[in-house]
Amino acid sequence: MAAAETSGTPVRKTRVESRRAERAPSGGWRTIAAKELADHIASWRFFVLLLVIGVLSVLPMYFSASDVQGQAAAASGNPLAFLVLFTHGASSFGGVAMITLVTLLVPLVGISFGFDGINSERSQGTLSRLLAQPVHRDDVVNGKFAAGIFVITVMMLMLVLLVTSIGILRLGIIPQAEDLARVGVWFIATVLYASFWLAFALLLSTVIRSAATAALVGFGTWLGVTMVGGFLLPAVASFLFPIDATASISSQFGSAAAQNLLLRLSPAQLYSDILQAVMDPRTKAILISNVGQATASQEQIPNLLSLDQSILLVWPQFVALVALTVLLFAIAYVLFLRQEVRA
């Protein structure tokens, strides 16, 4: 009896070891991410986007530096002279600031690296062969999303270093440590904003089988949110929650709070609030409500906001942007795991 139990133990161990050997490796998403990252960086898409966004970011800063140099005496003692390069819109460039152009173009980066993540594999017939490899099914979507975030981080880092270096050389002013820290917070917020659009594009790539259709829907949504949404959402908010000037103060405050909450559903508005508070410490971003219309305004404050005060001011916007990104990625993740893949 004891001999039978002893002889059965190696058999059980052999079966357990064979089952473990058949399991997919836990780091399969890293392999997929590395492959996707190499494809992204070596593609024309990466270089074209980097060139377009880089040129459109440097030009407004160049003209803004010319305006600041014209007031060199006043700028030399101004602690915000370096940040003005990012927030000031030169009249010779149509009054468009550098961060305004970045706000418009960052979604383009996220959508470009995610709209064909899944449907391109499906249309080329490589998705079934990819899942036949010793990797978990969720490693595919995890690896593609991680590669997209990494390539966006690399692109945005190159852009920030480029415009910061040109700003220093052009203006001849060494930025303070807090100025560089604010630029770093802006960089993190920009990556988060681009990651939101990457998750949205990955969701479209999972739901829509055609890459061209997914790109059309993604870019159309980008135009709608960044351009039309800036005019449409305030009108909708004022229509749903009108403010009566004859009502009580508490009623007016409740309507204004409801309008602000509705406006914060737009990721573009969340990102804009973060930029305004972090890159311009002279102002405090608030939403005021007039009769029938809610508009953004700037409340002048006597002292400059410190960096921690600026971050605390827009910390809810940071959390909301992360939550929206996680929500879209989670929906894409679940839908991809439930989809049927045929050879």
C-alpha positions as a Markdown table, in Angstrom:
| # | Residue | x | y | z |
|---|---|---|---|---|
| 1 | Met | 0.0 | 0.0 | 0.0 |
| 2 | Ala | 2.8 | 2.4 | 0.9 |
| 3 | Ala | 4.7 | 1.4 | -2.2 |
| 4 | Ala | 1.7 | 2.2 | -4.4 |
| 5 | Glu | 1.4 | 5.7 | -2.8 |
| 6 | Thr | 5.1 | 6.3 | -3.2 |
| 7 | Ser | 5.0 | 5.3 | -6.9 |
| 8 | Gly | 2.0 | 7.5 | -7.5 |
| 9 | Thr | 3.6 | 10.6 | -6.1 |
| 10 | Pro | 6.1 | 11.1 | -9.0 |
| 11 | Val | 3.3 | 10.6 | -11.4 |
| 12 | Arg | 1.2 | 13.4 | -9.9 |
| 13 | Lys | 4.3 | 15.6 | -9.8 |
| 14 | Thr | 4.9 | 14.9 | -13.5 |
| 15 | Arg | 1.3 | 15.8 | -14.4 |
| 16 | Val | 1.5 | 19.1 | -12.4 |
| 17 | Glu | 4.7 | 20.0 | -14.0 |
| 18 | Ser | 3.4 | 19.2 | -17.5 |
| 19 | Arg | 0.3 | 21.4 | -16.9 |
| 20 | Arg | 2.5 | 24.2 | -15.7 |
| 21 | Ala | 4.6 | 23.9 | -18.8 |
| 22 | Glu | 1.5 | 24.2 | -21.0 |
| 23 | Arg | 0.4 | 27.4 | -19.4 |
| 24 | Ala | 1.1 | 30.6 | -21.3 |
| 25 | Pro | 3.9 | 32.8 | -19.9 |
| 26 | Ser | 2.7 | 35.6 | -17.6 |
| 27 | Gly | 4.7 | 38.3 | -19.4 |
| 28 | Gly | 3.3 | 37.7 | -22.9 |
| 29 | Trp | 2.0 | 41.3 | -23.0 |
| 30 | Arg | 5.6 | 42.5 | -22.8 |
| 31 | Thr | 6.5 | 40.6 | -26.0 |
| 32 | Ile | 3.5 | 42.0 | -27.8 |
| 33 | Ala | 4.2 | 45.5 | -26.5 |
| 34 | Ala | 7.8 | 45.3 | -27.7 |
| 35 | Lys | 6.8 | 44.2 | -31.1 |
| 36 | Glu | 4.1 | 46.9 | -31.4 |
| 37 | Leu | 6.5 | 49.6 | -30.1 |
| 38 | Ala | 9.1 | 48.7 | -32.7 |
| 39 | Asp | 6.5 | 48.8 | -35.5 |
| 40 | His | 5.2 | 52.2 | -34.3 |
| 41 | Ile | 8.6 | 53.9 | -34.0 |
| 42 | Ala | 9.7 | 52.5 | -37.3 |
| 43 | Ser | 6.6 | 53.6 | -39.1 |
| 44 | Trp | 6.0 | 56.8 | -41.2 |
| 45 | Arg | 3.1 | 57.6 | -39.0 |
| 46 | Phe | 5.3 | 58.3 | -36.0 |
| 47 | Phe | 7.7 | 60.6 | -38.0 |
| 48 | Val | 4.9 | 62.5 | -39.7 |
| 49 | Leu | 3.0 | 63.1 | -36.5 |
| 50 | Leu | 6.2 | 64.2 | -34.7 |
| 51 | Leu | 7.1 | 66.6 | -37.5 |
| 52 | Val | 3.6 | 68.1 | -37.8 |
| 53 | Ile | 3.1 | 68.6 | -34.0 |
| 54 | Gly | 6.7 | 69.8 | -33.6 |
| 55 | Val | 6.4 | 72.4 | -36.2 |
| 56 | Leu | 3.0 | 73.7 | -35.1 |
| 57 | Ser | 4.3 | 73.8 | -31.5 |
| 58 | Val | 7.6 | 75.6 | -32.2 |
| 59 | Leu | 6.1 | 78.3 | -34.5 |
| 60 | Pro | 3.8 | 80.0 | -31.9 |
| 61 | Met | 6.6 | 79.8 | -29.3 |
| 62 | Tyr | 9.0 | 81.5 | -31.8 |
| 63 | Phe | 6.7 | 84.4 | -32.3 |
| 64 | Ser | 5.8 | 84.7 | -28.6 |
| 65 | Ala | 9.5 | 84.9 | -27.8 |
| 66 | Ser | 9.8 | 87.8 | -30.2 |
| 67 | Asp | 7.1 | 89.6 | -28.3 |
| 68 | Val | 8.7 | 88.9 | -25.0 |
| 69 | Gln | 12.1 | 90.1 | -26.3 |
| 70 | Gly | 10.5 | 93.4 | -27.3 |
| 71 | Gln | 9.8 | 93.9 | -23.6 |
| 72 | Ala | 13.1 | 92.6 | -22.3 |
| 73 | Ala | 13.3 | 95.1 | -19.5 |
| 74 | Ala | 10.0 | 94.1 | -18.0 |
| 75 | Ala | 10.5 | 90.4 | -18.8 |
| 76 | Ser | 13.8 | 90.2 | -16.9 |
| 77 | Gly | 12.1 | 90.7 | -13.6 |
| 78 | Asn | 9.0 | 88.7 | -14.4 |
| 79 | Pro | 9.0 | 85.2 | -12.7 |
| 80 | Leu | 6.5 | 84.0 | -15.4 |
| 81 | Ala | 8.5 | 85.1 | -18.4 |
| 82 | Phe | 9.3 | 81.5 | -19.3 |
| 83 | Leu | 5.8 | 80.2 | -19.0 |
| 84 | Val | 4.5 | 83.1 | -21.1 |
| 85 | Leu | 6.2 | 81.3 | -24.1 |
| 86 | Phe | 3.6 | 78.5 | -23.7 |
| 87 | Thr | 0.5 | 80.5 | -22.8 |
| 88 | His | 1.0 | 83.7 | -24.8 |
| 89 | Gly | -0.6 | 84.0 | -28.3 |
| 90 | Ala | 1.5 | 86.3 | -30.5 |
| 91 | Ser | -0.5 | 88.7 | -32.6 |
| 92 | Ser | 1.8 | 88.0 | -35.6 |
| 93 | Phe | 0.7 | 84.3 | -35.4 |
| 94 | Gly | -3.0 | 85.0 | -35.1 |
| 95 | Gly | -3.1 | 85.1 | -31.3 |
| 96 | Val | -2.9 | 81.3 | -31.0 |
| 97 | Ala | -0.8 | 80.0 | -28.0 |
| 98 | Met | 1.4 | 77.0 | -28.1 |
| 99 | Ile | -0.6 | 75.0 | -25.6 |
| 100 | Thr | -3.8 | 75.8 | -27.6 |
| 101 | Leu | -2.4 | 74.0 | -30.6 |
| 102 | Val | -1.2 | 71.1 | -28.5 |
| 103 | Thr | -4.7 | 70.8 | -27.0 |
| 104 | Leu | -6.1 | 70.4 | -30.5 |
| 105 | Leu | -3.5 | 68.0 | -31.9 |
| 106 | Val | -2.9 | 65.7 | -28.9 |
| 107 | Pro | -6.0 | 63.6 | -29.6 |
| 108 | Leu | -4.8 | 63.1 | -33.1 |
| 109 | Val | -1.8 | 61.2 | -31.7 |
| 110 | Gly | -3.8 | 58.9 | -29.5 |
| 111 | Ile | -6.3 | 58.1 | -32.2 |
| 112 | Ser | -3.6 | 57.5 | -34.8 |
| 113 | Phe | -1.8 | 54.8 | -32.7 |
| 114 | Gly | -5.0 | 53.0 | -31.7 |
| 115 | Phe | -7.7 | 53.0 | -34.4 |
| 116 | Asp | -6.2 | 49.9 | -36.2 |
| 117 | Gly | -4.8 | 48.0 | -33.2 |
| 118 | Ile | -7.2 | 45.1 | -33.3 |
| 119 | Asn | -9.1 | 45.3 | -36.6 |
| 120 | Ser | -5.9 | 45.4 | -38.6 |
| 121 | Glu | -4.9 | 42.1 | -37.1 |
| 122 | Arg | -8.3 | 40.7 | -37.9 |
| 123 | Ser | -8.5 | 41.9 | -41.5 |
| 124 | Gln | -5.0 | 40.6 | -42.2 |
| 125 | Gly | -5.8 | 37.2 | -40.7 |
| 126 | Thr | -3.0 | 37.4 | -38.2 |
| 127 | Leu | -5.1 | 37.6 | -35.0 |
| 128 | Ser | -5.9 | 33.9 | -35.0 |
| 129 | Arg | -2.2 | 33.1 | -35.5 |
| 130 | Leu | -1.3 | 35.5 | -32.7 |
| 131 | Leu | -3.7 | 33.9 | -30.3 |
| 132 | Ala | -2.4 | 30.5 | -31.2 |
| 133 | Gln | 0.9 | 31.4 | -29.6 |
| 134 | Pro | 1.6 | 30.7 | -25.9 |
| 135 | Val | 0.1 | 34.0 | -24.7 |
| 136 | His | -3.0 | 34.8 | -22.8 |
| 137 | Arg | -5.8 | 36.4 | -24.8 |
| 138 | Asp | -5.8 | 39.6 | -22.7 |
| 139 | Asp | -2.0 | 40.0 | -23.4 |
| 140 | Val | -2.9 | 41.1 | -26.9 |
| 141 | Val | -5.0 | 44.1 | -25.9 |
| 142 | Asn | -2.8 | 44.9 | -22.9 |
| 143 | Gly | 0.4 | 44.8 | -25.0 |
| 144 | Lys | -1.1 | 47.0 | -27.7 |
| 145 | Phe | -2.3 | 49.6 | -25.2 |
| 146 | Ala | 1.0 | 49.6 | -23.3 |
| 147 | Ala | 2.9 | 50.1 | -26.6 |
| 148 | Gly | 0.6 | 53.0 | -27.5 |
| 149 | Ile | 1.2 | 54.7 | -24.2 |
| 150 | Phe | 4.9 | 54.2 | -24.4 |
| 151 | Val | 5.2 | 55.6 | -27.9 |
| 152 | Ile | 3.0 | 58.6 | -27.0 |
| 153 | Thr | 5.2 | 59.2 | -24.0 |
| 154 | Val | 8.3 | 59.2 | -26.1 |
| 155 | Met | 6.7 | 61.5 | -28.7 |
| 156 | Met | 5.5 | 64.0 | -26.1 |
| 157 | Leu | 8.8 | 63.9 | -24.2 |
| 158 | Met | 10.7 | 64.7 | -27.4 |
| 159 | Leu | 8.2 | 67.5 | -28.1 |
| 160 | Val | 8.5 | 69.0 | -24.6 |
| 161 | Leu | 12.3 | 68.9 | -24.7 |
| 162 | Leu | 12.3 | 70.5 | -28.1 |
| 163 | Val | 10.0 | 73.4 | -27.3 |
| 164 | Thr | 11.7 | 74.0 | -23.9 |
| 165 | Ser | 15.2 | 74.1 | -25.4 |
| 166 | Ile | 14.1 | 76.4 | -28.2 |
| 167 | Gly | 12.4 | 78.6 | -25.7 |
| 168 | Ile | 15.5 | 78.9 | -23.6 |
| 169 | Leu | 17.7 | 79.6 | -26.5 |
| 170 | Arg | 15.3 | 82.0 | -28.1 |
| 171 | Leu | 14.5 | 84.0 | -25.0 |
| 172 | Gly | 17.8 | 83.7 | -23.2 |
| 173 | Ile | 16.2 | 83.2 | -19.8 |
| 174 | Ile | 17.0 | 80.2 | -17.6 |
| 175 | Pro | 13.7 | 78.8 | -16.2 |
| 176 | Gln | 13.3 | 78.4 | -12.5 |
| 177 | Ala | 12.9 | 75.0 | -10.9 |
| 178 | Glu | 9.1 | 75.6 | -10.4 |
| 179 | Asp | 8.8 | 76.5 | -14.1 |
| 180 | Leu | 10.3 | 73.2 | -15.1 |
| 181 | Ala | 8.1 | 71.4 | -12.6 |
| 182 | Arg | 5.0 | 73.0 | -14.1 |
| 183 | Val | 6.2 | 71.9 | -17.6 |
| 184 | Gly | 6.6 | 68.4 | -16.2 |
| 185 | Val | 3.0 | 68.4 | -14.8 |
| 186 | Trp | 1.8 | 69.6 | -18.1 |
| 187 | Phe | 3.7 | 66.8 | -19.8 |
| 188 | Ile | 2.0 | 64.2 | -17.5 |
| 189 | Ala | -1.4 | 65.7 | -18.2 |
| 190 | Thr | -0.8 | 65.6 | -21.9 |
| 191 | Val | 0.1 | 62.0 | -21.8 |
| 192 | Leu | -3.0 | 61.2 | -19.8 |
| 193 | Tyr | -5.1 | 63.2 | -22.3 |
| 194 | Ala | -3.5 | 61.3 | -25.2 |
| 195 | Ser | -4.0 | 58.0 | -23.4 |
| 196 | Phe | -7.8 | 58.7 | -23.1 |
| 197 | Trp | -8.0 | 59.1 | -26.9 |
| 198 | Leu | -5.8 | 56.0 | -27.3 |
| 199 | Ala | -8.2 | 54.0 | -25.2 |
| 200 | Phe | -11.1 | 55.4 | -27.2 |
| 201 | Ala | -9.4 | 54.4 | -30.5 |
| 202 | Leu | -8.7 | 50.9 | -29.2 |
| 203 | Leu | -12.3 | 50.6 | -28.3 |
| 204 | Leu | -13.3 | 51.6 | -31.8 |
| 205 | Ser | -10.8 | 49.1 | -33.2 |
| 206 | Thr | -12.3 | 46.3 | -31.1 |
| 207 | Val | -16.0 | 47.1 | -32.0 |
| 208 | Ile | -15.6 | 48.2 | -35.7 |
| 209 | Arg | -14.1 | 45.7 | -38.1 |
| 210 | Ser | -12.9 | 48.1 | -40.7 |
| 211 | Ala | -9.9 | 50.2 | -39.8 |
| 212 | Ala | -11.0 | 53.0 | -42.2 |
| 213 | Thr | -14.4 | 53.2 | -40.5 |
| 214 | Ala | -12.8 | 53.3 | -37.1 |
| 215 | Ala | -10.4 | 56.1 | -38.1 |
| 216 | Leu | -13.3 | 58.1 | -39.6 |
| 217 | Val | -15.4 | 57.7 | -36.4 |
| 218 | Gly | -12.4 | 58.5 | -34.2 |
| 219 | Phe | -11.4 | 61.6 | -36.0 |
| 220 | Gly | -15.0 | 62.8 | -36.3 |
| 221 | Thr | -15.4 | 62.4 | -32.6 |
| 222 | Trp | -12.2 | 64.3 | -32.0 |
| 223 | Leu | -13.4 | 67.2 | -34.2 |
| 224 | Gly | -16.8 | 67.1 | -32.5 |
| 225 | Val | -15.4 | 67.1 | -28.9 |
| 226 | Thr | -12.6 | 69.7 | -29.4 |
| 227 | Met | -14.4 | 72.1 | -31.7 |
| 228 | Val | -18.1 | 71.7 | -31.7 |
| 229 | Gly | -18.3 | 70.6 | -28.1 |
| 230 | Gly | -16.8 | 73.9 | -26.9 |
| 231 | Phe | -19.9 | 75.7 | -28.2 |
| 232 | Leu | -22.5 | 72.9 | -27.9 |
| 233 | Leu | -22.0 | 71.8 | -24.3 |
| 234 | Pro | -22.4 | 75.3 | -22.7 |
| 235 | Ala | -25.6 | 75.7 | -24.6 |
| 236 | Val | -26.9 | 72.3 | -23.6 |
| 237 | Ala | -25.9 | 73.0 | -19.9 |
| 238 | Ser | -27.7 | 76.4 | -19.9 |
| 239 | Phe | -30.8 | 74.8 | -21.5 |
| 240 | Leu | -31.0 | 71.9 | -19.0 |
| 241 | Phe | -30.1 | 73.9 | -16.0 |
| 242 | Pro | -31.2 | 77.5 | -16.6 |
| 243 | Ile | -30.3 | 80.1 | -14.0 |
| 244 | Asp | -33.1 | 82.5 | -12.9 |
| 245 | Ala | -31.8 | 85.8 | -11.8 |
| 246 | Thr | -34.8 | 86.2 | -9.5 |
| 247 | Ala | -34.3 | 82.9 | -7.8 |
| 248 | Ser | -32.6 | 82.4 | -4.5 |
| 249 | Ile | -28.9 | 82.3 | -4.1 |
| 250 | Ser | -28.9 | 78.6 | -3.2 |
| 251 | Ser | -31.0 | 77.8 | -6.3 |
| 252 | Gln | -28.6 | 79.8 | -8.6 |
| 253 | Phe | -25.6 | 78.1 | -7.0 |
| 254 | Gly | -27.2 | 74.6 | -7.6 |
| 255 | Ser | -27.8 | 75.4 | -11.3 |
| 256 | Ala | -24.3 | 76.7 | -11.7 |
| 257 | Ala | -22.9 | 73.6 | -10.1 |
| 258 | Ala | -25.0 | 71.3 | -12.4 |
| 259 | Gln | -23.8 | 73.2 | -15.4 |
| 260 | Asn | -20.1 | 72.9 | -14.3 |
| 261 | Leu | -20.6 | 69.1 | -13.7 |
| 262 | Leu | -22.1 | 68.7 | -17.2 |
| 263 | Leu | -19.2 | 70.6 | -18.8 |
| 264 | Arg | -16.7 | 68.4 | -17.0 |
| 265 | Leu | -18.0 | 65.4 | -18.8 |
| 266 | Ser | -15.9 | 66.6 | -21.8 |
| 267 | Pro | -12.2 | 65.4 | -21.6 |
| 268 | Ala | -11.2 | 68.4 | -23.6 |
| 269 | Gln | -12.6 | 70.7 | -20.9 |
| 270 | Leu | -10.8 | 68.7 | -18.2 |
| 271 | Tyr | -7.5 | 69.0 | -20.0 |
| 272 | Ser | -8.1 | 72.7 | -20.6 |
| 273 | Asp | -8.8 | 73.3 | -16.9 |
| 274 | Ile | -5.5 | 71.5 | -16.0 |
| 275 | Leu | -3.5 | 73.6 | -18.5 |
| 276 | Gln | -5.0 | 76.9 | -17.3 |
| 277 | Ala | -4.3 | 76.2 | -13.6 |
| 278 | Val | -0.8 | 74.7 | -14.0 |
| 279 | Met | 0.7 | 76.8 | -16.8 |
| 280 | Asp | -0.8 | 80.2 | -15.7 |
| 281 | Pro | -0.4 | 80.6 | -11.9 |
| 282 | Arg | -1.7 | 84.2 | -12.2 |
| 283 | Thr | -5.3 | 83.0 | -12.8 |
| 284 | Lys | -7.8 | 80.7 | -11.2 |
| 285 | Ala | -10.0 | 78.7 | -13.5 |
| 286 | Ile | -13.6 | 78.9 | -12.6 |
| 287 | Leu | -16.9 | 78.6 | -14.4 |
| 288 | Ile | -19.3 | 81.5 | -14.0 |
| 289 | Ser | -22.9 | 81.4 | -15.2 |
| 290 | Asn | -24.7 | 84.3 | -16.9 |
| 291 | Val | -28.4 | 84.3 | -17.6 |
| 292 | Gly | -28.9 | 81.6 | -20.2 |
| 293 | Gln | -25.2 | 80.9 | -20.8 |
| 294 | Ala | -22.2 | 79.4 | -18.9 |
| 295 | Thr | -18.8 | 80.7 | -19.9 |
| 296 | Ala | -15.3 | 80.2 | -18.7 |
| 297 | Ser | -13.7 | 83.2 | -16.9 |
| 298 | Gln | -10.5 | 84.0 | -15.1 |
| 299 | Glu | -10.5 | 85.4 | -11.6 |
| 300 | Gln | -7.5 | 87.5 | -10.9 |
| 301 | Ile | -5.8 | 86.8 | -7.6 |
| 302 | Pro | -3.2 | 89.0 | -5.9 |
| 303 | Asn | -0.5 | 86.4 | -5.4 |
| 304 | Leu | 0.8 | 83.7 | -7.7 |
| 305 | Leu | -0.4 | 80.2 | -7.1 |
| 306 | Ser | 2.3 | 77.8 | -6.0 |
| 307 | Leu | 2.7 | 74.5 | -7.9 |
| 308 | Asp | 1.0 | 72.5 | -5.1 |
| 309 | Gln | -1.9 | 74.9 | -5.0 |
| 310 | Ser | -2.3 | 74.7 | -8.7 |
| 311 | Ile | -2.3 | 70.9 | -8.6 |
| 312 | Leu | -4.8 | 70.8 | -5.7 |
| 313 | Leu | -7.0 | 73.2 | -7.7 |
| 314 | Val | -7.3 | 70.7 | -10.6 |
| 315 | Trp | -6.8 | 67.4 | -8.8 |
| 316 | Pro | -10.4 | 66.4 | -9.5 |
| 317 | Gln | -9.8 | 66.9 | -13.2 |
| 318 | Phe | -6.8 | 64.7 | -13.1 |
| 319 | Val | -8.8 | 61.9 | -11.3 |
| 320 | Ala | -11.7 | 62.3 | -13.8 |
| 321 | Leu | -9.4 | 62.1 | -16.8 |
| 322 | Val | -7.8 | 58.9 | -15.4 |
| 323 | Ala | -11.2 | 57.4 | -14.6 |
| 324 | Leu | -12.5 | 58.0 | -18.1 |
| 325 | Thr | -9.4 | 56.4 | -19.6 |
| 326 | Val | -9.7 | 53.3 | -17.4 |
| 327 | Leu | -13.4 | 53.1 | -18.2 |
| 328 | Leu | -12.9 | 53.1 | -22.0 |
| 329 | Phe | -10.0 | 50.6 | -21.8 |
| 330 | Ala | -12.0 | 48.3 | -19.5 |
| 331 | Ile | -14.9 | 48.3 | -22.0 |
| 332 | Ala | -12.5 | 47.5 | -24.9 |
| 333 | Tyr | -10.8 | 44.8 | -22.8 |
| 334 | Val | -14.1 | 43.0 | -21.9 |
| 335 | Leu | -15.4 | 43.2 | -25.5 |
| 336 | Phe | -12.2 | 41.8 | -26.9 |
| 337 | Leu | -12.2 | 38.9 | -24.5 |
| 338 | Arg | -15.8 | 38.0 | -25.5 |
| 339 | Gln | -15.3 | 38.3 | -29.2 |
| 340 | Glu | -15.1 | 35.2 | -31.4 |
| 341 | Val | -11.9 | 34.8 | -33.4 |
| 342 | Arg | -12.0 | 32.6 | -36.4 |
| 343 | Ala | -9.0 | 31.3 | -38.4 |
